[in-house]
Amino acid sequence: RATMPQGVTEHSAIEEIIAEVDVLYVTRVQRERFADPEEYAAVASAYKVTPETLTRAKSGMILMHPLPRVGEIAPECDLDPRSVYFRQAEHGMYVRMALLAAVLGKA
């Protein structure tokens, strides 16, 4: 386990910290990172953000995800105004478009 910088903490359950965070950044467990399919299966669905999870979160918290999701965020969370992952993906597209334009000399 790596040493954490000052002020950084690690938690094994979202419920331990959800009421305190300003940003919850969720990613999927990546199957391609596991040599053993059984090890992947054991952790693949270890957590899931649901509307119930969000009831314990701050009203101003934001929920981010790089997409695509594979079960770690319930689709019902999409309607929560704190879920910003679709805007996050859209903004990322514009940044990539601007970078490509700059590299190709079109900017």
N, C-alpha and C positions, 0 to 999 in steps of 0.2 A: 504494500500500500504506500503510495507516494505521500510525502509530507505536503500538507496543505498550506498555502500562503495565509498570513494573518487575516482573520476575518472570514475565511472560507471554511465551511463545514460540509460534511458529507452525511447524507441520510439514506437509509435503506427503504423508507416508506414515505410516500407523498404526504400522508396524513400527519406525519411528525412535524412538518414544516409549512404546509399549505397556507395556514392562517398568517404567516409572517412574510411570505415572499412578494416581491413586486413583479417579478417575471418568472413564469414557469416555462422553461424551454424543454420540450419533450422530443425525444428521438425514438426511432424504432430499434429493436434489437436486431442487428444485422446477421442474418443466417450465414452469409459468406465469411464471417469472421470466426466461425466455429468449425473445427475439424470433425467433431463428434456430433452427429444429428441429435443424439439423446441429450447432450448438454444444452444444445440450442433449445430443444423442446422444453427442458426444465425451466428455462428463464424467459422464453419468448413472450409469455403472457403473465409475467410477474407483476405487472402493474397496468392499470388502465384508468385514464382520467374520464370521469363521467359527470353528468350534471350534478349528481349528489356530491362528488368531490369538490366541485366548484362552489357549492353552498357554503363551504368553510373558508373560501378564499376571500381576500380583500375585494371590495367593489372596484378598486382601480387597478387590480392586478391584470397583467396581460398573459395570455396563453399562446406560446409560439411553437411551431413545428416546421421542419424543413420540407415536409411532404415528399413522397406519398406516405400516408400512414398505413399501418398494417395492424389495426386493432388496438393501438395504444391510446387513442382518443375516440370516445364514442361519437358517432355522427351527430347525435343530439346536441353536442357541445358547439356545433357550427353556428347555431343561432344565438349563442351567448355573446354579448357585445365585447367581452374580454378576449374572445378567440380572434386572433389577428393573423392566423397562418395563411389565409387566402390573400390578404393584403401583403403579407410578407413575401409570398411567392410572386405576386404581381410586381412589387417593387424590385425584387431580384431580377426579374425579366428585363425591366427597364435599365437597370445597372449593366446587365450583360450586353444589352443592345448598344448602350453608350460606349462600353469598352470595345466592342467589335468595331463600331464606327470610328473610334479613335485609332485603333490599331490599323484599320484599313485606310486611314486618311480621309474619312468621309465626315469627320466632325468639324 
